[in-house]
Amino acid sequence: MSELPAQRQALPVLSVRQLNKQFSVGGRTVQALHDVNLSVKKGEFVCLIGASGCGKSTLLRILAGFDTPSSGTAQMYGMPIKGPDPERGMVFQDFGLFPWLTVSQNIGFGPHQRGLPSARLAETTAHYMEMVGLSKFADYYPGQLSGGMKQRVAIARVLANECEVLLMDEPFGALDALTREKLQQDLLEIWARTKLTVIFVTHAVEEAVLLSDRVVVMTAGPGRIEEDVTLELQRPRDIVGIEFNQVRRDITKMLSSHVSTRVAV
């Protein structure tokens, strides 16, 4: 980035303006996203939520640089996103680990590719293994790990690239309830320690309310942002608390009304 740090601080970390995305499917054009506008400040935790097909993952892929808009803009600190960049790390539901590499080798892969000196590479790898609680499993391979441990490796691998933005596409969706709950708390602790900006895609309203500063509600046909809800709930949050469940009910109603409208049409 060519801008000075002081200039960067005055800008949103991520912004999309009048963003549209079309795909060609079977000879016809499908509008995946329509006129999407979103701005995310440094250090915010933002959840994107909506039914399948509303464009959440497509928007995340555009922010990651894996896809490009058909029209409109996607920017990081005011500069166009033109492709993948270590500043924006992506965590997928299916982990995406290299099965032939150990835990430490997976975590250190990015820094190693950048030519980090051996001593610094070992220090960086050890730091992020400790952060996700996997120091004792450094020499294990992904096939020897549980689903939750694999996702910890995936998160640590992104963090080891010293990213500024963490993009997460339903990272806990395939995990059992207890593992999911533990990783949610781990993620909040990592976010508090690192001050990262997090964009988190989920189908689960409770998860969105538990984790985020803002819940962005998307609806399909074509995909667009219908609501952008700032949460005033104090942290740590109590999922059985009255205020928490009132917010959860309100967001559930938003989602239900969008689905009802689409079905009625």
Stockholm file with secondary structure:
# STOCKHOLM 1.0

chainA/1-265         MSELPAQRQALPVLSVRQLNKQFSVGGRTVQALHDVNLSVKKGEFVCLIGASGCGKSTLLRILAGFDTPSSGTAQMYGMPIKGPDPERGMVFQDFGLFPWLTVSQNIGFGPHQRGLPSARLAETTAHYMEMVGLSKFADYYPGQLSGGMKQRVAIARVLANECEVLLMDEPFGALDALTREKLQQDLLEIWARTKLTVIFVTHAVEEAVLLSDRVVVMTAGPGRIEEDVTLELQRPRDIVGIEFNQVRRDITKMLSSHVSTRVAV
#=GR chainA/1-265 SS CCSCHHHHHTSCSEEEEEEEEEEEETTEEEEEEEEEEEEECTTCEEEEECSTTSSHHHHHHHHHTSSCCSEEEEEETTEECCSCCTTEEEECTTCCCCTTSCHHHHHTHHHHHTTCCHHHHHHHHHHHHHHTTCGGGTTCCGGGSCHHHHHHHHHHHHHHTTCSEEEEESTTTTSCHHHHHHHHHHHHHHHHHHCCEEEEEESCHHHHHHHCSEEEEEETTTBEEEEEEECCCCSSCCTTSHHHHHHHHHHHHHHHHHHHHHHHC
#=GC SS_cons         CCSCHHHHHTSCSEEEEEEEEEEEETTEEEEEEEEEEEEECTTCEEEEECSTTSSHHHHHHHHHTSSCCSEEEEEETTEECCSCCTTEEEECTTCCCCTTSCHHHHHTHHHHHTTCCHHHHHHHHHHHHHHTTCGGGTTCCGGGSCHHHHHHHHHHHHHHTTCSEEEEESTTTTSCHHHHHHHHHHHHHHHHHHCCEEEEEESCHHHHHHHCSEEEEEETTTBEEEEEEECCCCSSCCTTSHHHHHHHHHHHHHHHHHHHHHHHC
//
